[in-house]
Amino acid sequence: MKQNSLLPKVVFTDIDGVWTDGGMYYDQTGNEWKKFNTRDSAAILFLRQLDIPIVVITGEDTNIMRKRAEKLKLNFVYHGVKDKVAVAKSFCETHNIQWSEAAFIGDDLLDIPLLKLVGYSGCPADAPKYIQSLVKKITSKKGGEGAFRDFVEELLMDAGVWDEVIKHWTNK
C-alpha cells in the first residue's frame, strides 16, 4: 500500500464510553461486567493491515480490559491513566511520531487535552456536546455499539485508503 500523508502513524483510543457503553455493571457478589462490541475487532484488523499501532489509554484499571486486550493481542495498553497526554507524548517520542500524525477517539473529560492535540480526533455519537464540538469526526455509532470501528473506517476513508483496505478482505 502506498504511503499517504493523511494516514495516521498511530491510533490512540479510550475504552469506557468508546469500546463500551460506559456502564459499569455489578452482579450481587460485586463482580464487575462490561460489554464490548465484537465489530470493533475489525478496526484492529484494518489498522494492523496498514501497520498502524493501536494504543489503548484508559483511566480504568480492570482485569476486564486486560482480558480483552489479551484476546485481541493488543501490544500497547495503558491502564489507570490520569494524564493521557503524557502517555501519548511518550509513545510518540519513542516512535518518532508528530501530533499531526496521530489519531485519537475519546468521549469524556480526561480525553479533552489529547483530543485537542492530535491531527485526527473523534468521539462516539453519544459523547457530550462539548466533546463533540472539539473533534473532527463524530461517529454514527454510540459507545459500545461499534464506535471504534466506525471511527477507523471514517479515518481510512478520509485518508483515501479505504478501497484498498476493503479489497484485501473482499478478494479472499
C-alpha positions as CSV (number, residue, x, y, z in Angstrom):
1,M,0.0,0.0,0.0
2,K,1.3,3.4,-0.9
3,Q,2.4,5.9,1.8
4,N,-0.3,8.5,2.5
5,S,0.3,11.7,4.4
6,L,-3.3,11.7,5.6
7,L,-2.9,8.3,7.1
8,P,-2.0,8.5,10.8
9,K,1.0,6.7,12.2
10,V,-0.8,5.7,15.4
11,V,-4.3,5.5,16.7
12,F,-4.9,6.2,20.3
13,T,-8.2,5.1,21.9
14,D,-10.0,5.4,25.2
15,I,-12.1,2.3,26.2
16,D,-15.0,3.1,28.5
17,G,-17.6,5.1,26.5
18,V,-15.9,4.2,23.2
19,W,-15.5,0.4,23.1
20,T,-18.1,0.0,25.8
21,D,-21.3,1.9,26.6
22,G,-19.6,3.5,29.6
23,G,-21.8,1.5,32.0
24,M,-20.4,-0.4,35.0
25,Y,-22.4,-3.4,35.8
26,Y,-22.1,-5.3,39.0
27,D,-23.6,-8.7,40.0
28,Q,-24.8,-9.5,43.5
29,T,-21.3,-10.7,44.5
30,G,-19.6,-7.5,43.4
31,N,-18.1,-8.8,40.1
32,E,-17.9,-6.0,37.5
33,W,-19.1,-6.7,34.0
34,K,-18.6,-4.7,30.7
35,K,-19.9,-5.3,27.3
36,F,-17.6,-5.0,24.3
37,N,-18.9,-4.9,20.7
38,T,-17.1,-7.5,18.6
39,R,-17.5,-5.3,15.5
40,D,-14.7,-3.1,16.9
41,S,-12.3,-6.0,16.3
42,A,-12.4,-5.5,12.6
43,A,-10.9,-2.0,13.1
44,I,-7.9,-3.6,14.7
45,L,-7.5,-5.9,11.7
46,F,-7.7,-2.9,9.3
47,L,-5.1,-0.9,11.2
48,R,-2.8,-3.9,11.5
49,Q,-3.1,-4.4,7.8
50,L,-1.6,-0.9,7.4
51,D,1.0,-1.4,10.2
52,I,-0.6,1.3,12.3
53,P,-0.3,0.6,16.0
54,I,-3.3,0.8,18.3
55,V,-2.6,2.3,21.7
56,V,-5.2,1.9,24.4
57,I,-5.1,4.7,27.1
58,T,-7.7,4.2,29.7
59,G,-8.4,5.8,33.1
60,E,-9.8,2.5,34.3
61,D,-7.6,-0.3,35.7
62,T,-9.6,-3.5,35.4
63,N,-8.9,-7.2,34.6
64,I,-11.8,-7.0,32.2
65,M,-9.8,-4.7,29.8
66,R,-6.6,-6.8,30.3
67,K,-8.5,-9.9,29.2
68,R,-10.0,-8.1,26.2
69,A,-6.5,-6.7,25.2
70,E,-5.0,-10.2,25.6
71,K,-7.7,-11.7,23.3
72,L,-7.2,-9.0,20.7
73,K,-3.4,-9.3,21.0
74,L,-3.0,-5.5,21.7
75,N,0.6,-4.6,22.4
76,F,0.1,-1.1,23.8
77,V,-2.3,-0.9,26.7
78,Y,-2.0,1.7,29.5
79,H,-4.4,1.3,32.4
80,G,-5.3,3.7,35.3
81,V,-4.0,6.7,33.3
82,K,-4.9,10.2,34.6
83,D,-2.7,12.1,32.2
84,K,-3.4,10.7,28.7
85,V,-1.3,13.3,27.0
86,A,1.8,12.2,28.9
87,V,1.4,8.6,27.8
88,A,0.7,9.6,24.2
89,K,3.6,12.0,24.2
90,S,6.0,9.4,25.4
91,F,4.7,6.9,22.8
92,C,5.1,9.5,20.0
93,E,8.6,10.5,21.1
94,T,9.7,6.8,21.2
95,H,8.3,6.1,17.8
96,N,9.2,9.5,16.2
97,I,5.6,10.5,15.5
98,Q,4.3,14.1,15.4
99,W,0.9,15.1,17.0
100,S,-0.3,15.8,13.5
101,E,0.4,12.1,12.5
102,A,-1.7,10.8,15.4
103,A,-5.4,10.0,15.8
104,F,-7.5,9.6,19.0
105,I,-11.0,8.7,19.8
106,G,-12.3,9.6,23.3
107,D,-15.6,10.6,24.9
108,D,-15.1,12.5,28.2
109,L,-13.3,15.0,30.4
110,L,-9.9,13.1,30.7
111,D,-9.8,12.9,26.9
112,I,-10.1,16.6,26.1
113,P,-6.4,17.6,26.2
114,L,-5.4,14.7,23.8
115,L,-8.4,15.3,21.5
116,K,-7.1,18.9,21.1
117,L,-3.5,17.8,20.2
118,V,-3.9,15.0,17.6
119,G,-4.2,15.6,13.9
120,Y,-7.4,13.4,13.7
121,S,-9.8,13.3,16.5
122,G,-13.2,11.7,17.1
123,C,-15.8,10.7,19.6
124,P,-18.9,8.4,19.7
125,A,-22.3,9.8,18.8
126,D,-23.4,9.8,22.4
127,A,-20.4,11.8,23.7
128,P,-21.3,15.1,25.5
129,K,-21.9,18.1,23.1
130,Y,-18.8,19.9,24.5
131,I,-16.7,16.9,23.4
132,Q,-18.4,16.7,20.1
133,S,-17.5,20.4,19.5
134,L,-13.8,19.6,19.8
135,V,-13.4,16.7,17.3
136,K,-13.1,16.2,13.5
137,K,-15.4,13.1,13.4
138,I,-18.4,12.2,15.4
139,T,-19.1,8.5,14.7
140,S,-22.6,7.4,13.7
141,K,-22.4,4.8,16.5
142,K,-22.7,5.2,20.2
143,G,-20.1,4.0,22.6
144,G,-20.2,0.2,22.8
145,E,-22.1,-0.1,19.6
146,G,-19.1,-0.2,17.2
147,A,-17.9,3.4,17.6
148,F,-14.2,2.5,17.4
149,R,-14.7,0.6,14.1
150,D,-16.8,3.5,12.7
151,F,-14.0,5.9,13.7
152,V,-11.3,3.8,12.0
153,E,-13.4,3.3,8.8
154,E,-14.0,7.0,8.5
155,L,-10.4,7.8,9.2
156,L,-9.3,5.4,6.4
157,M,-11.9,6.8,4.0
158,D,-10.7,10.3,4.7
159,A,-7.1,9.2,4.1
160,G,-8.2,7.7,0.7
161,V,-7.1,4.1,1.5
162,W,-10.4,2.5,2.4
163,D,-11.0,0.9,-1.0
164,E,-7.6,-0.7,-0.9
165,V,-8.1,-2.0,2.7
166,I,-11.5,-3.5,2.0
167,K,-10.4,-5.0,-1.3
168,H,-7.9,-7.1,0.7
169,W,-10.9,-8.6,2.6
170,T,-13.3,-9.0,-0.2
171,N,-10.9,-10.7,-2.6
172,K,-10.1,-13.6,-0.4
